[in-house]
């Protein structure tokens, strides 16, 4: 009997497409929508926290934005790795035409 090999299509990890980030972190039962940059949940220095939640499926989601430059991704990723423990932390950096850089960080419990 021959073994059947099934391969899933791979995606580019370093995408800069906001729609792709939305689709990859989408959870139709997610508790919170992404907040507008002028009304963040909180400020962390020059960074604006737009989303910080855990969905009913255990997906942790953070979205951090900064105007005209990248958010402090090293600090945010270190904190995410500490909180996630052994979970696989994923992240994307996205630039939009509104002049903001968005850092999407997510992991599953």
N, C-alpha and C positions, 0 to 999 in steps of 0.2 A: 504494500500500500504506500503510495507516495504522500509525502507531507505537503500540505498546502501552505504557502507563504503569503501572508497578507501584509502589505505595507500601507501605512497611512501617509497621505501627502504631508510634507513638512512645510512649515511656514518660516518666513524670515523673522528671526528673533529681534532684529533691530529695526523694525518697521517705524516709520514716522507718520503713519496714517491714524488720525484720531478715531475714525470709524472702526478701524481694526482693533484699537485698544478698547473701545466701547464693546465691541462684539466679543472679544476675548474675556473680558471681565463681566460680561452681562450675566445677570441673574434675575429672571423675571419676578422673583419673589424678594428681591433685595429691599431692605427697609428704607434706604435713603437715596434720593436722587443727587446728582452732582450739583453742588451749589454754584451760583455765579461768582466770578472773581471779585466783584465789588461787595459781596456779603459772605465772606468766608466763615467757617465754623470757628476758627481761631487763627491767630498769627503766631509764627515761630520765627522771630527776627523778620527778615524780608520775605519769608515764605508764607504762603497762604494755604491753610488746610481746607480743602474743599469737600473731602469725603473721608470719613473714618468710621467704618462700620463692620459688622459681621452679619452675613446673611443667615437665613435659617438653615442653609446647607453647610455652614462652617467656613465660608469663603471670607477671609479678611481682606478689606479693600481700603487703600489709602490713595488719595489724590492730592498732590501738593503742587502749587503753581507759584511762579515768580515772574515779574515783569522784566522783559528785555534780557534776561540771563537765566541760565539753568539753576534750578533749586540745588541746594546742598545735598546732592545725591548720596555721597559717602556717608554722611551722618544719618540720613534717613534709612539707608539700606542696612547700616550697622544696627540701628534700633529694630528694624524689621526682623533681621536674622536673630537677634536676641529674643524677641517675642515669639518668633515662629518655632524655635527649638529645632527639631529635625525636619520640619516641613520644607518643601521646595518653594523658595521665595522667587517670584518672577517680577520683572519690572520693565517698564518702557518709558522712554523720554520722548515727548511729543511737542512740537512747536506748532502753534496756530497763528493765523494771520492777525489775530487780535494783539499780537506782541507778547504773549505769555508763553512760557515754557511750562509744560505739565509733566510731572513725574507720577506715573501710575505704579503702585506697588500692590501685589496681591499674593496671598498664599492660602492653602487649604489646611484646616486642622486635621 
